[in-house]
Amino acid sequence: MTSDATRRRDSRRPAAPGPEAPGGPWGMLHAALAFLLEVAALGAFWYIGSRLAPAAGGAVAGLVLAGAFAVAWGLFMAPKARRRISWPRRPLVGLAAFAAAGLAAAACGQPLGLVLAVLALADTVLAFWLQRKY
């Protein structure tokens, strides 16, 4: 039986490197790129929503769309999500979400949306490569 102090101390330990968090420069690149994509997708979804309605309605629609993405991501894709999608599908679901955000933003007139879609593909390839390597 473990004490409360032991459980608290263990919960603060960093996770050991593995398929989810491989070490080395490629693992750090993947982690940084994944974070960048998540933030960019939030911005893209806000941009898409802001184009759906004029003036203040667009800002509200953007916040709702970005908020819905953040909630869905937190429920199914976040590292500590209770209902996290399993490994082989997780990068593909991420690719679908990021590519959809990027392509929809590009369709709304934001050319950087294409960059988001291409980076999403690159990150997915990197994730599968790291999984094979480690």
C-alpha positions, 0 to 999 in steps of 0.5 A, spaced: 500 500 500 502 506 498 502 513 501 499 519 499 505 522 499 508 517 494 503 517 490 503 525 489 511 524 488 510 519 483 505 523 479 510 529 478 515 524 475 516 525 467 514 520 463 519 515 461 521 516 453 517 511 449 513 511 442 509 517 445 515 521 447 521 518 444 527 522 446 532 525 441 532 531 437 526 528 432 522 526 438 523 534 440 521 536 433 515 532 433 513 534 440 514 542 438 510 541 431 504 537 434 504 543 439 504 548 434 499 544 430 494 544 435 495 552 436 494 553 429 488 549 428 485 553 434 486 559 430 484 556 424 477 554 427 476 561 429 478 564 423 473 559 419 468 561 424 469 568 424 467 568 416 461 565 417 457 571 420 458 578 419 461 583 425 460 580 432 456 574 430 463 572 426 467 573 433 462 569 437 461 563 431 469 563 431 470 562 439 464 557 439 468 553 433 475 553 436 472 552 443 468 545 440 475 543 437 478 544 444 473 540 447 473 535 442 481 535 442 481 534 450 476 529 450 479 524 445 486 526 443 490 529 449 495 525 453 491 525 459 484 524 456 480 518 459 477 516 452 484 517 448 484 514 441 488 508 441 495 509 437 495 507 430 488 511 429 491 517 433 495 521 428 491 519 423 485 523 426 490 528 428 491 529 421 484 529 419 483 535 424 489 539 422 488 538 414 480 540 415 482 546 419 487 548 414 484 546 408 477 550 410 481 556 412 484 556 405 477 556 402 475 562 406 481 566 403 487 564 408 493 562 404 496 559 411 491 554 411 495 550 406 501 550 410 497 548 416 495 542 412 502 540 409 505 541 416 500 536 419 502 531 413 509 532 415 508 531 423 504 524 421 509 521 417 514 523 423 510 520 428 509 513 424 517 514 423 518 515 430 514 509 432 517 504 427 524 507 430 523 506 437 
